[in-house]
Amino acid sequence: MLAAAYMGMRQNDDAIAALKKQIEINPYDEYAYNALGRAYWQERKYDDAATAFNKQIEINPLDKFAHAGLGSMYSEWRNTIWRRPNWRKLHRSRRTIPNFRSLSAMLI
């Protein structure tokens, strides 16, 4: 698979383009969605990665690799957000802010 070669060389933009072309040819290729999710994940495009992993889960709900990839990606995403100084301040002061969830969504 061409995209795997690109990902091995850390050329994720080329890998993403190749995977999108592969998905265009076969929109039910769950392996292409998994690789696309991983390529986006390496680029730290977490929303796009989540979309790709969820599409894979939609095609095959029992695929353990899709669930594992999505869970690992969400874990890294959470840790990335938690390192932001504004997030920590907001988290400490959440008892004084009535609508904490909408404010935390703005920081993402």
C-alpha positions, 0 to 999 in steps of 0.5 A: 500500500502506497500510503503505508510507505509514505507514513513510514517515511513520515510524509503524512500529507502524501499518505493522507492524499493516497488514502483519500484516493483509496477511499474514493475508489472503495468507500467501505475500505475499513483499513484505509480509514484506520490508516487515515485516522493514524495519519491525521493523528500523527499530524495532531489533527485530532478531529479529522482522526476521530472522524476517520476512526468513527467511520471505520467503526461505522463500517465494522463496529466490532473492529478492535483496532478502530476502537483501540486507535480511537481510545489511544488518540483521545487519551493523547488529545486529552493529555495535550489539552491538559498541558495548556496553562489556561485549561489548568486555571479553568479547571481549578476555578470550575466551582466558581464558573457556572457554565464550565463545559461551554468555557472548556469547549472554547479552549479546545 
